[in-house]
Amino acid sequence: MDDALAIALDYAKSHYEGFNTTIDMTLDKAELLDHGDGGVEYYFTWYEIISGIYTRNYAVVFVNAENGAINNYQDNHELLRVDLNASISRDQAIRIAENTDHFKGYTPGKVDARLSAGYAGRQRLVWIIEIICYFNATAAEDYTSGDHHRGGEVIVDAKTGDVVRVNPCL
């Protein structure tokens, strides 16, 4: 993976203006994806993260695992125009997400929350809450076993606490 990461990093630096010179990009994901008959590739994602908040500035590079060729490249580069001070805390956002109709009657097992300065193609400070839970789980660690799984992603406006979207699929 180290060789593929070096290839992806060189590619991103040469195609993304300001990558790690004027914009501090952080490696967020590094994965090997096996597409079966479609081949195997490495997937790398960098984001600009300011004070723990993901901005809309990113670079994504897919590297062919067999020959090191670039399979795909995507990026977004824009000036940040949104206030990064959340009025809603992480814990408040999680409670709001857990109280949506989608999760009523379920015990949360695993919850992840992060602030993002972009959603739905525009700059907006939101909490992205991912929840995995099981119906009538007796303990939080029970989320890895059981038959009644429920999960999803809830987008909560970090200024108002309004639920922007509930995506029931994770």
C-alpha positions as semicolon CSV with decimal commas, in nm:
position;residue;x (nm);y (nm);z (nm)
1;M;0,000;0,000;0,000
2;D;0,294;0,235;0,062
3;D;0,388;0,244;-0,308
4;A;0,028;0,312;-0,411
5;L;0,000;0,586;-0,149
6;A;0,316;0,752;-0,284
7;I;0,175;0,737;-0,639
8;A;-0,161;0,881;-0,526
9;L;0,003;1,155;-0,321
10;D;0,227;1,263;-0,611
11;Y;-0,075;1,268;-0,842
12;A;-0,287;1,471;-0,599
13;K;-0,007;1,722;-0,540
14;S;0,041;1,772;-0,914
15;H;-0,332;1,813;-0,987
16;Y;-0,466;1,996;-0,679
17;E;-0,350;2,356;-0,659
18;G;-0,216;2,432;-0,311
19;F;-0,217;2,071;-0,188
20;N;-0,015;2,086;0,138
21;T;0,139;2,419;0,042
22;T;-0,146;2,665;0,100
23;I;-0,414;2,408;0,190
24;D;-0,332;2,155;0,461
25;M;-0,474;1,825;0,334
26;T;-0,509;1,527;0,570
27;L;-0,525;1,164;0,460
28;D;-0,870;1,046;0,569
29;K;-0,908;0,707;0,399
30;A;-0,666;0,452;0,259
31;E;-0,835;0,130;0,153
32;L;-0,787;-0,166;-0,079
33;L;-1,104;-0,226;-0,280
34;D;-1,161;-0,567;-0,437
35;H;-1,414;-0,545;-0,722
36;G;-1,393;-0,917;-0,803
37;D;-1,374;-0,956;-1,181
38;G;-1,350;-0,576;-1,204
39;G;-1,004;-0,579;-1,047
40;V;-0,841;-0,446;-0,734
41;E;-0,758;-0,085;-0,663
42;Y;-0,643;0,140;-0,383
43;Y;-0,867;0,424;-0,271
44;F;-0,720;0,734;-0,103
45;T;-0,907;1,042;0,019
46;W;-0,759;1,363;0,156
47;Y;-0,963;1,642;0,317
48;E;-0,885;1,984;0,443
49;I;-0,977;1,965;0,811
50;I;-0,985;2,287;1,012
51;S;-1,019;2,256;1,391
52;G;-1,162;1,905;1,347
53;I;-1,417;2,019;1,086
54;Y;-1,414;1,862;0,741
55;T;-1,432;2,128;0,470
56;R;-1,556;2,075;0,115
57;N;-1,194;2,069;-0,008
58;Y;-1,092;1,715;-0,094
59;A;-0,894;1,499;-0,332
60;V;-0,975;1,135;-0,413
61;V;-0,735;0,910;-0,603
62;F;-0,794;0,551;-0,717
63;V;-0,475;0,358;-0,801
64;N;-0,474;0,029;-0,994
65;A;-0,327;-0,230;-0,754
66;E;-0,171;-0,434;-1,036
67;N;0,013;-0,171;-1,238
68;G;0,007;0,151;-1,031
69;A;-0,189;0,345;-1,295
70;I;-0,435;0,613;-1,186
71;N;-0,786;0,473;-1,239
72;N;-0,976;0,783;-1,132
73;Y;-0,926;1,124;-0,974
74;Q;-1,179;1,365;-0,823
75;D;-1,138;1,685;-0,628
76;N;-1,312;1,991;-0,498
77;H;-1,138;2,319;-0,420
78;E;-1,326;2,625;-0,298
79;L;-1,285;2,912;-0,055
80;L;-1,441;2,852;0,284
81;R;-1,728;3,097;0,344
82;V;-1,915;2,931;0,631
83;D;-1,885;3,009;1,003
84;L;-1,721;2,709;1,175
85;N;-1,867;2,774;1,522
86;A;-2,137;2,518;1,599
87;S;-2,427;2,621;1,822
88;I;-2,531;2,257;1,867
89;S;-2,286;2,032;2,055
90;R;-2,186;1,683;1,945
91;D;-2,394;1,527;2,226
92;Q;-2,698;1,740;2,139
93;A;-2,669;1,642;1,772
94;I;-2,647;1,273;1,863
95;R;-2,958;1,300;2,084
96;I;-3,144;1,475;1,802
97;A;-3,043;1,200;1,557
98;E;-3,136;0,919;1,798
99;N;-3,482;1,075;1,848
100;T;-3,576;1,071;1,480
101;D;-3,860;0,833;1,390
102;H;-3,613;0,603;1,211
103;F;-3,446;0,502;1,540
104;K;-3,743;0,495;1,782
105;G;-3,751;0,169;1,980
106;Y;-3,391;0,084;1,897
107;T;-3,091;0,091;2,128
108;P;-2,793;0,268;1,971
109;G;-2,488;0,043;1,954
110;K;-2,233;0,241;1,761
111;V;-2,250;0,614;1,699
112;D;-2,006;0,828;1,502
113;A;-2,036;1,205;1,469
114;R;-1,830;1,458;1,279
115;L;-1,867;1,821;1,181
116;S;-1,861;1,909;0,814
117;A;-1,860;2,250;0,648
118;G;-2,046;2,121;0,346
119;Y;-2,354;1,925;0,261
120;A;-2,564;1,872;-0,052
121;G;-2,330;2,070;-0,275
122;R;-2,315;2,383;-0,066
123;Q;-2,134;2,524;0,234
124;R;-2,333;2,464;0,550
125;L;-2,209;2,359;0,894
126;V;-2,368;2,023;0,976
127;W;-2,320;1,730;1,205
128;I;-2,302;1,399;1,019
129;I;-2,423;1,132;1,260
130;E;-2,390;0,763;1,171
131;I;-2,581;0,523;1,395
132;I;-2,590;0,143;1,400
133;C;-2,825;-0,023;1,647
134;Y;-3,034;-0,332;1,720
135;F;-3,393;-0,362;1,829
136;N;-3,423;-0,436;2,202
137;A;-3,046;-0,474;2,246
138;T;-2,964;-0,526;2,613
139;A;-2,628;-0,351;2,601
140;A;-2,450;-0,109;2,372
141;E;-2,195;-0,373;2,271
142;D;-2,481;-0,592;2,144
143;Y;-2,486;-0,403;1,815
144;T;-2,250;-0,660;1,660
145;S;-2,495;-0,947;1,712
146;G;-2,866;-0,995;1,667
147;D;-3,116;-1,008;1,388
148;H;-3,293;-0,674;1,408
149;H;-3,036;-0,435;1,269
150;R;-3,109;-0,075;1,193
151;G;-2,865;0,190;1,084
152;G;-2,847;0,516;0,909
153;E;-2,704;0,859;0,873
154;V;-2,867;1,172;1,011
155;I;-2,761;1,519;0,901
156;V;-2,821;1,780;1,172
157;D;-2,777;2,154;1,112
158;A;-2,501;2,255;1,357
159;K;-2,645;2,607;1,398
160;T;-3,018;2,535;1,446
161;G;-3,043;2,167;1,540
162;D;-3,285;2,104;1,253
163;V;-3,273;1,757;1,098
164;V;-3,168;1,821;0,740
165;R;-3,190;1,461;0,620
166;V;-3,229;1,104;0,741
167;N;-3,066;0,842;0,523
168;P;-3,181;0,500;0,647
169;C;-2,910;0,311;0,462
170;L;-2,553;0,279;0,586
